[in-house]
Amino acid sequence: MARKRTLKLHCPTCRKPVKSKDEEFPFCSERCRQIDLGKWASGAYVISSPLQDEGPSGESDEDS
């Protein structure tokens, strides 16, 4: 009989081990979840925009 695999990762805030079955996954606690949310809200975390390829003359594709 195959056993269920438990994914074990680390909390992104405090780096404590967290199991995928934990209630607060991927965080270890509500506190770490709130800290992470605060970083997103304050702009500490950002998703960068995609890089634009430049043509042979040095102009971006959007300028053409």
C-alpha positions as MATLAB code, in Angstrom:
seq = 'MARKRTLKLHCPTCRKPVKSKDEEFPFCSERCRQIDLGKWASGAYVISSPLQDEGPSGESDEDS';
ca = [
       0.000    0.000    0.000;
       1.376    3.386   -0.986;
       1.884    5.967    1.728;
       0.766    9.553    1.265;
       3.695   11.831    0.737;
       3.968   14.858    3.021;
       5.733   17.842    1.508;
       8.036   19.481    4.048;
       9.052   23.050    3.392;
      10.188   26.065    5.378;
       8.088   29.059    6.399;
       8.990   31.939    4.028;
       9.034   34.396    6.939;
      10.918   32.677    9.778;
      12.312   29.581    7.991;
      10.846   27.090   10.515;
       9.970   23.674    9.027;
       6.315   23.432    7.956;
       4.408   20.372    6.742;
       2.017   20.653    3.821;
      -0.805   19.333    6.016;
      -0.446   22.133    8.584;
      -3.388   24.515    8.890;
      -1.330   27.652    8.174;
       0.662   26.156    5.254;
       2.899   27.520    3.744;
       3.411   29.605    6.895;
       4.075   28.244   10.371;
       1.642   30.610   12.126;
      -0.890   33.387   11.645;
       1.815   35.844   12.772;
       4.115   34.870    9.886;
       1.171   35.048    7.476;
       0.425   38.633    8.634;
       4.095   39.659    8.370;
       4.172   38.405    4.768;
       0.931   40.231    3.922;
       2.376   43.431    5.401;
       5.457   43.137    3.189;
       3.262   42.836    0.082;
       1.126   45.799    1.207;
       4.142   48.026    1.907;
       5.767   47.286   -1.442;
       8.673   45.294   -0.016;
       7.722   42.480   -2.408;
       7.101   43.308   -6.067;
       6.469   41.372   -9.246;
       8.690   42.779  -11.956;
       7.417   43.555  -15.426;
       8.670   41.392  -18.307;
      11.828   42.508  -20.072;
      11.355   43.953  -23.548;
      13.580   42.773  -26.402;
      15.356   45.524  -28.260;
      15.559   45.537  -32.049;
      18.831   45.819  -33.979;
      18.722   49.657  -33.912;
      18.375   49.716  -30.113;
      14.652   50.485  -30.159;
      12.201   48.345  -28.207;
       9.529   46.376  -30.066;
       6.783   48.651  -28.720;
       8.351   51.791  -30.266;
       8.102   50.437  -33.834;
];
